[in-house]
Amino acid sequence: MFAEDKKNKNHLVESDAELANKFSEAGMGFRTGAVHVFHPLEAAYLVKEGKSAFSKTTLDKFVASQAKKDGGFAFAFAVYCLIRKTGRLVRPYINTTDFFRVYAPGVGREEGRPSQLVCLLPGAFPSEKSIEEKVKIAHLARLDLIIANGDEKKIQFHKISSFNF
């Protein structure tokens, strides 16, 4: 069962160490010392898939409470679930839901580096200036940039690249 991490309120801890290790082998969570902690998106996904549960709440209440803290959480959760359904490993950054690292199909986080950076921009298609900023970030990380926009019900993905001659 997932419970709030006492050291960092923004992360969750799986109380069953065996399950936590299993999830870690599947490419989820990260270690902080001896404890394996999970990003709220990862925990919500595992609960949605029936692999675990929350100790004090339901999935719907958890998503609603996270959406109050982070207005883009519901969109991020929808994108995360959609990409995971394709069999790809998705890694959110520790303290943000603005970007995901996505690995090529069949590649684990310890086997290779991510191949794509998915930038979450809910709503209408973003402005040229905001896209330029995201392209720079992806270029510095040497990753392909994918822009995810729309809403939870209709997500659109756009691959954007830049090159120099």
Secondary structure in CASP SS format (residue, H / E / C, confidence):
PFRMAT SS
TARGET T0000
AUTHOR 0000-0000-0000
METHOD secondary structure of the structure
MODEL  1
M C 1.00
F E 1.00
A E 1.00
E E 1.00
D C 1.00
K C 1.00
K C 1.00
N C 1.00
K C 1.00
N C 1.00
H C 1.00
L E 1.00
V E 1.00
E E 1.00
S C 1.00
D C 1.00
A H 1.00
E H 1.00
L H 1.00
A H 1.00
N H 1.00
K H 1.00
F H 1.00
S H 1.00
E H 1.00
A C 1.00
G C 1.00
M C 1.00
G C 1.00
F E 1.00
R E 1.00
T E 1.00
G C 1.00
A C 1.00
V E 1.00
H E 1.00
V E 1.00
F E 1.00
H C 1.00
P H 1.00
L H 1.00
E H 1.00
A H 1.00
A H 1.00
Y H 1.00
L H 1.00
V H 1.00
K H 1.00
E C 1.00
G C 1.00
K C 1.00
S C 1.00
A C 1.00
F E 1.00
S C 1.00
K C 1.00
T C 1.00
T C 1.00
L H 1.00
D H 1.00
K H 1.00
F H 1.00
V H 1.00
A H 1.00
S H 1.00
Q H 1.00
A H 1.00
K H 1.00
K H 1.00
D C 1.00
G C 1.00
G C 1.00
F H 1.00
A H 1.00
F H 1.00
A H 1.00
F H 1.00
A H 1.00
V H 1.00
Y H 1.00
C H 1.00
L H 1.00
I H 1.00
R H 1.00
K H 1.00
T C 1.00
G C 1.00
R C 1.00
L C 1.00
V E 1.00
R E 1.00
P E 1.00
Y C 1.00
I C 1.00
N C 1.00
T C 1.00
T C 1.00
D C 1.00
F E 1.00
F E 1.00
R E 1.00
V E 1.00
Y C 1.00
A C 1.00
P C 1.00
G C 1.00
V C 1.00
G C 1.00
R C 1.00
E C 1.00
E C 1.00
G C 1.00
R C 1.00
P C 1.00
S C 1.00
Q E 1.00
L E 1.00
V E 1.00
C E 1.00
L E 1.00
L E 1.00
P E 1.00
G E 1.00
A C 1.00
F C 1.00
P C 1.00
S C 1.00
E H 1.00
K H 1.00
S H 1.00
I H 1.00
E H 1.00
E H 1.00
K H 1.00
V H 1.00
K H 1.00
I H 1.00
A H 1.00
H H 1.00
L H 1.00
A H 1.00
R C 1.00
L C 1.00
D E 1.00
L E 1.00
I E 1.00
I E 1.00
A E 1.00
N E 1.00
G E 1.00
D C 1.00
E C 1.00
K C 1.00
K C 1.00
I E 1.00
Q E 1.00
F E 1.00
H E 1.00
K E 1.00
I E 1.00
S C 1.00
S C 1.00
F C 1.00
N C 1.00
F C 1.00
END
